[in-house]
């Protein structure tokens, strides 16, 4: 059985918040004071001495109960306003535009005028451009190549292939934010076994992002390419490509015709470089083609990727992705072919480039859906596909 004192305390705990505030005001009327004669109580005019003596502990209980009530009420009410997320930066918008897998991310960061033009065009080539970057990012991640993007720091994108010890990096050289416009200057760097693969060339791409309708839009693109003729990388690359293969007679004396051989080596190196570029172009075209025509997948017909200048819009038989010479299968002394498509839609393909004759080049080149380019020193496509070594 509860005594009256305990019952009174329970009643105080269950009082509503407004009553507790009133009790708190009442408690302030009883103030502990210290004087010369010792410790005592100051009485309010309405409170008799006896009531004051029986409620000396009441102010402390009321204060404690009031604090608990206020705390409980604030917890139930929750925060008055949720924290607002930080606004998206121009760099974050650029990454979302180029590499996000979310549908509509590419168009989201295009100017309104450009989006309207795309909607009027309504052709597969527009879809190809919209889906190409996301498809390429997915392909890299699923073929042993690790793709990473960075929202801050000197690196924007890093692609590493641990299987062939290669690395491709996009760096931010300049991020110049002025008002509602941000110029982001990018540079491109390739490495193989830790060695630079850009041959001394300096590629710069400036992406101008501008605020429009509350979001960052890609407003302008400019590119510059520079080569320093005294750059050590450039000189090393030139030496490796056109270094003469001097033949000797049985007596060890250099054979005649060395200058002519040097010229042939230079042309062979030029043709090989063009063949490598052709293989890269076909890899990119295959990714765009598969993204534009998912029901078809990859194609093993070169003419399907061509069709430029033929009139009309892109179709699965003239996707307008490569220029006519490459679509015909012969360019710069090399013969190109697509093979190895499996099923429908095709998820695999192989591309080969082999010299049309010995004077055109010495090596054959090949690749597949992994986008890794390999070569064969004997100049045959079959050997490249079977035993080809990764290009360095």
Rosetta blueprint (number, residue, H / E / L):
1 X L
2 X L
3 X L
4 X H
5 X H
6 X H
7 X H
8 X H
9 X H
10 X H
11 X H
12 X H
13 X H
14 X L
15 X L
16 X L
17 X H
18 X H
19 X H
20 X H
21 X H
22 X H
23 X H
24 X H
25 X H
26 X H
27 X H
28 X L
29 X L
30 X L
31 X E
32 X E
33 X E
34 X E
35 X E
36 X L
37 X L
38 X E
39 X E
40 X E
41 X E
42 X E
43 X L
44 X L
45 X L
46 X L
47 X L
48 X L
49 X H
50 X H
51 X H
52 X H
53 X H
54 X H
55 X L
56 X L
57 X L
58 X H
59 X H
60 X H
61 X H
62 X H
63 X H
64 X H
65 X H
66 X H
67 X H
68 X H
69 X H
70 X H
71 X H
72 X H
73 X H
74 X H
75 X H
76 X H
77 X H
78 X L
79 X L
80 X L
81 X L
82 X L
83 X L
84 X L
85 X L
86 X L
87 X L
88 X L
89 X L
90 X H
91 X H
92 X H
93 X H
94 X H
95 X H
96 X H
97 X H
98 X H
99 X H
100 X L
101 X L
102 X L
103 X L
104 X L
105 X H
106 X H
107 X H
108 X H
109 X L
110 X E
111 X L
112 X H
113 X H
114 X H
115 X H
116 X H
117 X H
118 X H
119 X H
120 X H
121 X H
122 X L
123 X L
124 X H
125 X H
126 X H
127 X H
128 X H
129 X H
130 X H
131 X H
132 X H
133 X H
134 X H
135 X H
136 X H
137 X H
138 X H
139 X H
140 X H
141 X H
142 X L
143 X L
144 X L
145 X E
146 X E
147 X E
148 X E
149 X E
150 X L
151 X L
152 X L
153 X L
154 X L
155 X E
156 X E
157 X E
158 X E
159 X E
160 X E
161 X E
162 X L
163 X L
164 X L
165 X L
166 X E
167 X E
168 X E
169 X E
170 X E
171 X E
172 X E
173 X E
174 X E
175 X E
176 X E
177 X E
178 X E
179 X L
180 X L
181 X E
182 X E
183 X E
184 X E
185 X E
186 X E
187 X E
188 X E
189 X E
190 X E
191 X E
192 X E
193 X L
194 X L
195 X E
196 X E
197 X L
198 X L
199 X L
200 X L
201 X E
202 X E
203 X E
204 X E
205 X E
206 X E
207 X E
208 X E
209 X E
210 X E
211 X E
212 X E
213 X L
214 X L
215 X E
216 X E
217 X E
218 X E
219 X E
220 X E
221 X E
222 X E
223 X E
224 X E
225 X E
226 X E
227 X E
228 X L
229 X L
230 X L
231 X L
232 X H
233 X H
234 X H
235 X H
236 X H
237 X H
238 X H
239 X H
240 X H
241 X H
242 X H
243 X L
244 X L
245 X L
246 X L
247 X L
248 X E
249 X L
250 X L
251 X L
252 X L
253 X L
254 X E
255 X L
256 X L
257 X L
258 X H
259 X H
260 X H
261 X H
262 X H
263 X H
264 X H
265 X H
266 X H
267 X H
268 X H
269 X H
270 X H
271 X H
272 X H
273 X H
274 X H
275 X H
276 X H
277 X H
278 X H
279 X H
280 X H
281 X H
282 X H
283 X H
284 X H
285 X H
286 X H
287 X H
288 X H
289 X H
290 X H
291 X H
292 X H
293 X L
294 X L
295 X L
296 X L
297 X E
298 X L
299 X L
300 X L
301 X L
302 X H
303 X H
304 X H
305 X H
306 X L
307 X L
308 X L
309 X L
310 X L
311 X L
312 X L
313 X L
314 X L
315 X E
316 X L
317 X L
318 X E
319 X L
320 X L
321 X L
322 X L
323 X L
324 X H
325 X H
326 X H
327 X H
328 X L
329 X L
330 X E
331 X E
332 X L
333 X L
334 X E
335 X E
336 X E
337 X E
338 X E
339 X E
340 X L
341 X L
342 X L
343 X L
344 X L
345 X L
346 X E
347 X L
348 X L
349 X L
350 X E
351 X E
352 X E
353 X E
354 X E
355 X E
356 X L
357 X L
358 X L
359 X L
360 X L
361 X L
362 X L
363 X L
364 X E
365 X E
366 X E
367 X E
368 X E
369 X L
370 X L
371 X L
372 X L
373 X L
374 X E
375 X E
376 X E
377 X L
378 X L
379 X L
380 X L
381 X H
382 X H
383 X H
384 X H
385 X H
386 X H
387 X H
388 X L
389 X E
390 X E
391 X L
392 X L
